[in-house]
Amino acid sequence: MIILGIILLVVGFVTGISILWTIGIVLGVIGVVLWILGSLGHAVAGRRHYW
């Protein structure tokens, strides 16, 4: 999810499409939050680990 967010950020920046930029930021933030929760040992969406 983090990689997809970065890809959308780059594509949105290069093409000038602001909705891709916004979606990229949202996906990146969600990916980082899930990564942090998974690394702290919390079960995320029924999984013990989230990579």
N, C-alpha and C positions, 0 to 999 in steps of 0.2 A: 504494500500500500504506500509505503514511503517512496519507493522507486517510481511508482505510477504518479504520485504527486509531484515529484521532481520533473518527470517527463512533461507533465501538463504545464508546470510552471515555465519550463524552457520554451515549449511550443507556443504558449500564450504570450510570452515575452517577445519571441521572434515575429509572430504573426500579428501581434497587436490586438488579439481577441481577449478582452478583459474577463469574460466568463470562464475561459480556460485557466486564467491566472487565479481566479477566485476558487475554483474547484480544486486546483493544485494545492493551494494553501490549506484548504479544509482537509483534503486527503492526507497531506503531510502531517498536519497536527494530529489527526486521528491515529495515524500510523505510529507516531512518536508516543502518544499516550498509551496505546495498546502495547507497544514495545516495553515501556517503563513498567506498566502493570504486570506484564508477563515476567519481566526480569526480577521483580520484587516477590514473586512466588504466588501472586493472586491468580485464581483461575479466570481466564478470559474466554467467554463464549463456550464454557464447558471444557476448555482445554487447560491443562496445567501449564503448558509453555506456548508462547506465541513468538514466532520469529518473523 
